[in-house]
Amino acid sequence: MNKKRFAQVGTGGRARFFYQAVAETYSDTSEIVAFCDVNQTRMDYANSCLESAGAAKVPTYKQHEFDKMIEETKPDCVIVTSVDRTHDFYIIRAMELGCDVITEKPMTIDEKRAQNILDAQKRTGKEVRVSFNYRYAPHNTKVRELIMDDVIGDVFSVHFEWFLNTKHGADYYRRWHRNKENSGGLLVHKSTHHFDLVNFWLNTQPETVFAMGSLNFYGRTNAERRGVKDFYYRCHGSEIAKKDPFYLDMAASPEMTALYLNAEHEDGYIRDKSVFSEEISIEDTMGVMVRYKNNAILTYSLNSYISKEGFRVVFNGSKGRLELDVLEKSYVNAGGDKAKEGATAYKKITVFPMFDEAYEVPIEEAEGGHGGGDPILLNDIFGSPQEDKFHRAANQVDGAMSILTGVAANKSIASGLPVKIESLLKF
């Protein structure tokens, strides 16, 4: 039996989730055949992880050798886990060279890049999968099932509050994500998960978006306003940083040392900058209102300096109300066990029928990151997926619709005006 061949571009913190699954769990049907990155040290580390998993080292290619990699290693599919702003280039070029694509979220960071991806997919006929693992978490799938089964009737409004804590949330302000040109800001990079969930739960698409947002906690100005007097550029090697509760000790993590500290000499990327520096161009406090094509209304908030991690979402319908409360375990990307990323410490679904007693809905327990969604997603991509009545597999249209809410929100914050989704992109 011929194995499906995968090349992977981008070998940073999230990349190992994919290539290790292929090497360990799905080696009978799949194989990694090449890595591509701007940094040779990171690719060498990825190869060492393959070897530790019992797989063979693969050829490595720098970013300007992408076409050469495709020509020489002939992958069936390219896995894109590079910096968000580069996703569109690799997705489009892979399709043009005859490959299907699996991309990390967000699919891309603005409407022009999204349009180019949609046009390229239509032109080439290749497949694009966006890895929305939160769709596969049992508690999120259960919400989809309850709404599909008409338990609360037609959903008229949704209130969705996501809170990132001072361990996980702060981490976005240390690394490349803190620059909106790299990530689209948290309303694109992080909220793509959340806006996709609403699209998925309600089986609809956004129509109009209005938003407000600002940088209230992180950044130097805000720290000075709170009385902070001692500042530093980065954590590593700083005695001042060690006194800061936001200190990140990369040297204490073998993976972070290998991926970042040991790789700095090649590309100058610094992973542990101060969260209170002057270079941050993304918001930390965001509120969004969305009207959907089915006439439902969403009120959404994202705050990234909270004392707990998780989310709360409520659905108000013609037959009652549904509440989902989730407390997640805190983590730092590439800082430890991947299974702890988005793992749940507590979750509860409650239904409040309009004319009956409230009751709690049992939730299936599942191991793995992102609430148990990671292993199910990986099997769907690399294993033997079963027929799925929930249609959790996400394509390029799903990827576009999830980011467009965040893209429109960014435009609304800048202009103070509502934004129509149809003005951003043509399908």
ZAMARGU-4260 file (C-alpha; in steps of 0.2 Angstrom, whole numbers, plus 5000, padded with zeros to 4 digits):
<rodrens>
0) 5000/5000/5000 | 5007/5017/4995 | 5009/5029/5009 | 5002/5047/5007 | 5017/5059/5006
5) 5017/5075/5016 | 5029/5090/5016 | 5028/5102/5030 | 5032/5121/5029 | 5036/5130/5045
10) 5044/5120/5059 | 5040/5131/5074 | 5030/5127/5090 | 5014/5121/5082 | 5022/5110/5068
15) 5026/5095/5079 | 5008/5092/5082 | 5007/5086/5064 | 5023/5078/5060 | 5024/5068/5076
20) 5007/5061/5073 | 5012/5055/5056 | 5028/5048/5062 | 5020/5039/5077 | 5002/5036/5075
25) 4999/5036/5056 | 5016/5029/5050 | 5007/5014/5041 | 4998/5025/5029 | 5007/5042/5029
30) 5025/5049/5029 | 5034/5065/5031 | 5045/5067/5016 | 5052/5085/5018 | 5053/5100/5029
35) 5054/5119/5023 | 5058/5133/5035 | 5068/5150/5036 | 5078/5142/5050 | 5089/5126/5048
40) 5091/5124/5067 | 5072/5122/5069 | 5072/5110/5054 | 5086/5100/5062 | 5076/5099/5078
45) 5061/5093/5068 | 5071/5079/5061 | 5078/5074/5078 | 5060/5072/5083 | 5056/5061/5068
50) 5070/5050/5073 | 5065/5049/5091 | 5048/5043/5085 | 5056/5030/5075 | 5055/5038/5058
55) 5069/5043/5046 | 5076/5060/5044 | 5070/5070/5029 | 5077/5082/5017 | 5076/5100/5022
60) 5074/5116/5011 | 5075/5134/5015 | 5060/5145/5011 | 5066/5151/4994 | 5068/5132/4989
65) 5049/5128/4991 | 5047/5124/4972 | 5062/5113/4973 | 5056/5104/4988 | 5040/5100/4979
70) 5049/5094/4963 | 5062/5083/4972 | 5051/5075/4985 | 5034/5075/4976 | 5022/5076/4991
75) 5004/5073/4989 | 5000/5086/5002 | 5008/5101/5010 | 5006/5105/5028 | 5007/5124/5032
80) 5012/5129/5049 | 5022/5144/5045 | 5019/5162/5052 | 5001/5167/5048 | 5006/5181/5035
85) 5015/5168/5024 | 5001/5155/5024 | 4993/5162/5008 | 5009/5160/4998 | 5012/5142/5003
90) 4994/5137/5001 | 4993/5144/4984 | 5010/5139/4977 | 5007/5121/4984 | 4990/5120/4974
95) 4998/5127/4959 | 5011/5113/4960 | 4998/5100/4961 | 4997/5097/4980 | 4983/5097/4992
100) 4985/5107/5007 | 4982/5106/5026 | 4984/5123/5035 | 4985/5128/5053 | 4972/5141/5058
105) 4970/5155/5053 | 4970/5151/5035 | 4977/5168/5031 | 4976/5186/5039 | 4966/5197/5027
110) 4953/5198/5014 | 4964/5200/4999 | 4975/5185/5004 | 4959/5175/5007 | 4952/5180/4990
115) 4968/5174/4982 | 4967/5157/4990 | 4949/5154/4985 | 4953/5159/4967 | 4968/5147/4967
120) 4958/5133/4974 | 4944/5136/4960 | 4958/5137/4947 | 4967/5121/4952 | 4954/5110/4959
125) 4965/5105/4974 | 4959/5102/4992 | 4962/5114/5006 | 4959/5108/5024 | 4959/5120/5039
130) 4963/5112/5055 | 4949/5118/5067 | 4952/5106/5081 | 4939/5115/5092 | 4925/5108/5081
135) 4930/5090/5086 | 4930/5093/5105 | 4916/5082/5112 | 4908/5097/5121 | 4908/5108/5106
140) 4901/5094/5095 | 4888/5091/5108 | 4882/5109/5106 | 4881/5107/5087 | 4871/5091/5090
145) 4858/5099/5102 | 4855/5114/5090 | 4853/5102/5076 | 4841/5092/5086 | 4830/5107/5089
150) 4832/5106/5108 | 4831/5125/5110 | 4823/5129/5093 | 4828/5143/5082 | 4843/5152/5089
155) 4841/5170/5090 | 4856/5176/5100 | 4872/5170/5106 | 4883/5178/5120 | 4901/5171/5119
160) 4915/5176/5131 | 4932/5170/5129 | 4946/5173/5142 | 4964/5170/5140 | 4974/5170/5156
165) 4991/5178/5161 | 5001/5163/5156 | 4993/5158/5139 | 4986/5175/5135 | 5002/5185/5139
170) 5012/5173/5127 | 5004/5182/5112 | 5013/5198/5117 | 5030/5190/5118 | 5031/5183/5101
175) 5028/5187/5082 | 5009/5187/5085 | 5011/5204/5094 | 5013/5212/5077 | 4997/5214/5068
180) 5006/5212/5051 | 5011/5195/5056 | 4995/5188/5064 | 4980/5199/5060 | 4979/5202/5079
185) 4970/5191/5091 | 4953/5194/5082 | 4960/5184/5067 | 4974/5173/5074 | 4964/5167/5090
190) 4946/5172/5087 | 4946/5162/5070 | 4943/5147/5081 | 4928/5155/5090 | 4920/5163/5075
195) 4922/5147/5066 | 4913/5138/5081 | 4898/5150/5079 | 4897/5147/5060 | 4898/5128/5064
200) 4886/5128/5078 | 4873/5138/5069 | 4876/5132/5052 | 4877/5149/5045 | 4889/5163/5040
205) 4892/5181/5046 | 4884/5196/5037 | 4887/5212/5047 | 4901/5215/5060 | 4904/5230/5072
210) 4918/5230/5084 | 4928/5240/5097 | 4945/5235/5104 | 4961/5243/5112 | 4977/5239/5121
215) 4973/5241/5139 | 4985/5230/5149 | 5000/5225/5139 | 5012/5237/5132 | 5024/5250/5140
220) 5012/5264/5141 | 4999/5254/5151 | 5013/5247/5163 | 5019/5264/5166 | 5002/5270/5170
225) 5001/5256/5183 | 5017/5261/5191 | 5030/5249/5183 | 5047/5257/5183 | 5059/5243/5178
230) 5058/5237/5160 | 5068/5225/5150 | 5069/5220/5132 | 5068/5201/5133 | 5067/5188/5147
235) 5083/5178/5143 | 5098/5184/5152 | 5089/5198/5161 | 5089/5200/5180 | 5075/5212/5180
240) 5064/5200/5171 | 5066/5187/5184 | 5057/5198/5196 | 5042/5200/5184 | 5027/5188/5186
245) 5027/5188/5166 | 5045/5180/5166 | 5047/5166/5153 | 5062/5155/5156 | 5065/5147/5139
250) 5081/5139/5145 | 5071/5128/5157 | 5062/5120/5143 | 5072/5108/5131 | 5060/5111/5117
255) 5060/5130/5118 | 5079/5130/5119 | 5080/5119/5104 | 5067/5128/5094 | 5071/5146/5099
260) 5087/5150/5109 | 5098/5139/5099 | 5090/5145/5083 | 5092/5164/5086 | 5109/5166/5077
265) 5101/5161/5061 | 5086/5173/5059 | 5086/5184/5074 | 5069/5179/5080 | 5067/5182/5099
270) 5053/5172/5107 | 5053/5180/5124 | 5052/5198/5122 | 5044/5208/5136 | 5025/5209/5136
275) 5027/5227/5141 | 5037/5234/5127 | 5033/5247/5114 | 5032/5236/5099 | 5015/5228/5102
280) 5002/5233/5089 | 4988/5221/5093 | 4973/5223/5105 | 4971/5214/5122 | 4953/5219/5125
285) 4940/5216/5111 | 4921/5217/5109 | 4912/5211/5093 | 4894/5211/5087 | 4889/5200/5072
290) 4873/5198/5063 | 4872/5182/5053 | 4863/5177/5037 | 4850/5167/5048 | 4846/5183/5057
295) 4855/5177/5073 | 4865/5190/5083 | 4882/5187/5092 | 4889/5197/5106 | 4907/5192/5108
300) 4922/5197/5120 | 4940/5192/5121 | 4951/5197/5135 | 4969/5191/5136 | 4974/5196/5154
305) 4962/5186/5165 | 4965/5176/5180 | 4957/5160/5172 | 4957/5152/5155 | 4942/5146/5146
310) 4925/5152/5139 | 4907/5154/5142 | 4894/5153/5128 | 4875/5155/5129 | 4862/5152/5116
315) 4844/5159/5117 | 4832/5151/5106 | 4813/5149/5102 | 4811/5134/5114 | 4824/5138/5127
320) 4842/5142/5132 | 4858/5132/5131 | 4874/5136/5142 | 4891/5129/5139 | 4904/5133/5152
325) 4922/5127/5150 | 4938/5130/5161 | 4954/5126/5151 | 4971/5121/5158 | 4984/5135/5155
330) 4999/5132/5144 | 5013/5141/5134 | 5015/5136/5116 | 5030/5124/5114 | 5033/5125/5133
335) 5027/5107/5138 | 5015/5093/5135 | 5005/5096/5119 | 4990/5087/5126 | 4988/5101/5139
340) 4985/5114/5125 | 4967/5118/5127 | 4964/5103/5139 | 4948/5105/5149 | 4948/5106/5168
345) 4929/5108/5169 | 4915/5108/5156 | 4896/5109/5158 | 4882/5110/5146 | 4865/5115/5154
350) 4848/5116/5144 | 4834/5128/5151 | 4818/5123/5142 | 4806/5137/5140 | 4792/5128/5150
355) 4801/5114/5159 | 4815/5111/5172 | 4833/5114/5168 | 4844/5099/5165 | 4863/5095/5163
360) 4868/5086/5147 | 4881/5072/5148 | 4897/5076/5139 | 4908/5062/5132 | 4926/5062/5140
365) 4940/5062/5128 | 4959/5063/5130 | 4970/5075/5121 | 4973/5094/5118 | 4959/5106/5114
370) 4946/5098/5124 | 4950/5081/5117 | 4948/5087/5099 | 4966/5085/5093 | 4966/5066/5092
375) 4949/5066/5083 | 4955/5079/5071 | 4972/5070/5067 | 4962/5054/5063 | 4951/5064/5052
380) 4966/5070/5042 | 4978/5056/5043 | 4968/5041/5048 | 4952/5033/5043 | 4938/5046/5045
385) 4920/5040/5047 | 4905/5047/5040 | 4902/5063/5050 | 4884/5070/5051 | 4891/5085/5060
390) 4902/5090/5045 | 4917/5095/5055 | 4930/5094/5042 | 4933/5112/5037 | 4938/5118/5019
395) 4944/5135/5012 | 4927/5142/5012 | 4925/5138/5031 | 4943/5145/5033 | 4938/5161/5024
400) 4922/5164/5033 | 4930/5162/5050 | 4943/5175/5047 | 4932/5187/5039 | 4923/5191/5055
405) 4939/5195/5063 | 4945/5205/5047 | 4929/5215/5047 | 4931/5218/5066 | 4948/5225/5063
410) 4941/5237/5050 | 4927/5242/5061 | 4939/5246/5076 | 4949/5257/5064 | 4934/5266/5056
415) 4921/5265/5070 | 4908/5259/5057 | 4900/5242/5054 | 4907/5232/5040 | 4897/5221/5028
420) 4906/5204/5025 | 4900/5204/5006 | 4911/5220/5004 | 4926/5210/5008 | 4926/5195/4997
425) 4918/5187/4982 | 4914/5168/4982
</rodrens>
